[in-house]
């Protein structure tokens, strides 16, 4: 394994951080009663699949995975979390009490 292939590790992290508030928003809008543990598992699984499948299928080259898309994923996670916080007052979920206990 080449050392430059370790660039995918932060991508897994930032993609999961972006997917989790997106999944919480979807659950909030659809009024789904899902635990935070299940959402975290789905977000991690989706992030692994979203990175691994294009790399294995050779749809994307490691050289294309730079810091700029990672920065956009980080900003997207903040925007989605802020949107979720704004909607939490209007559309409360049982998931909110579970999150407040963490």
C-alpha positions as CSV (number, residue, x, y, z in Angstrom):
1,X,0.0,0.0,0.0
2,X,1.4,3.4,-1.0
3,X,1.4,6.1,1.6
4,X,-0.5,8.5,-0.6
5,X,-3.5,6.1,-0.5
6,X,-4.1,7.1,3.1
7,X,-5.8,10.3,1.8
8,X,-9.0,8.3,1.8
9,X,-9.1,8.1,5.7
10,X,-10.1,11.8,6.2
11,X,-12.6,11.4,3.3
12,X,-14.3,8.6,5.2
13,X,-14.5,10.8,8.3
14,X,-15.7,13.9,6.6
15,X,-18.2,12.1,4.5
16,X,-19.7,10.3,7.5
17,X,-19.9,13.7,9.3
18,X,-21.8,15.1,6.3
19,X,-24.1,12.1,5.9
20,X,-25.2,11.9,9.6
21,X,-26.9,15.3,9.7
22,X,-28.4,14.6,6.3
23,X,-29.9,11.4,7.5
24,X,-31.2,13.1,10.7
25,X,-32.8,15.8,8.5
26,X,-34.5,13.1,6.4
27,X,-35.7,11.3,9.5
28,X,-37.0,14.6,10.9
29,X,-38.8,15.6,7.7
30,X,-40.3,12.1,7.2
31,X,-41.0,11.8,11.0
32,X,-39.2,8.5,11.2
33,X,-38.4,7.1,14.7
34,X,-34.9,5.8,14.3
35,X,-32.1,5.6,16.9
36,X,-29.0,7.6,16.6
37,X,-26.9,4.4,16.6
38,X,-28.7,3.1,13.5
39,X,-28.2,6.4,11.8
40,X,-24.5,6.5,12.6
41,X,-24.1,3.0,11.3
42,X,-25.8,3.8,8.1
43,X,-23.7,7.0,7.7
44,X,-20.5,5.1,8.2
45,X,-21.5,2.3,5.8
46,X,-22.6,4.8,3.2
47,X,-19.3,6.7,3.5
48,X,-17.2,3.6,3.1
49,X,-19.2,2.5,0.1
50,X,-19.1,6.0,-1.5
51,X,-15.3,6.0,-1.3
52,X,-14.5,2.3,-1.8
53,X,-16.7,1.5,-4.8
54,X,-15.4,4.3,-7.1
55,X,-11.8,3.4,-6.1
56,X,-12.3,-0.3,-6.6
57,X,-14.1,0.2,-9.9
58,X,-11.4,2.6,-11.0
59,X,-13.9,5.4,-11.6
60,X,-11.7,7.9,-9.7
61,X,-8.0,8.2,-9.3
62,X,-6.4,8.9,-5.9
63,X,-4.8,12.0,-7.3
64,X,-8.3,13.5,-7.7
65,X,-8.9,13.2,-3.9
66,X,-7.5,16.5,-2.8
67,X,-8.2,18.8,0.1
68,X,-10.8,21.0,-1.6
69,X,-13.6,18.4,-1.8
70,X,-12.8,17.5,1.8
71,X,-13.2,21.1,2.9
72,X,-16.5,21.3,1.0
73,X,-17.7,18.1,2.9
74,X,-16.7,19.8,6.2
75,X,-18.7,22.9,5.3
76,X,-21.6,20.9,4.2
77,X,-21.7,19.1,7.5
78,X,-21.9,22.4,9.4
79,X,-24.7,23.7,7.1
80,X,-26.7,20.5,7.5
81,X,-26.2,20.5,11.3
82,X,-27.4,24.1,11.5
83,X,-30.4,23.3,9.4
84,X,-31.2,20.4,11.6
85,X,-30.9,22.5,14.7
86,X,-33.3,25.0,13.3
87,X,-35.8,22.4,12.4
88,X,-35.5,20.6,15.8
89,X,-37.7,23.2,17.5
90,X,-40.4,22.8,14.9
91,X,-40.2,19.1,14.2
92,X,-39.0,17.3,17.4
93,X,-38.1,13.6,17.3
94,X,-37.5,11.0,20.0
95,X,-34.0,11.0,18.6
96,X,-33.5,14.5,20.1
97,X,-33.8,13.2,23.7
98,X,-31.3,10.4,22.8
99,X,-28.9,13.0,21.5
100,X,-29.2,15.3,24.5
101,X,-28.2,12.4,26.8
102,X,-24.9,12.0,25.0
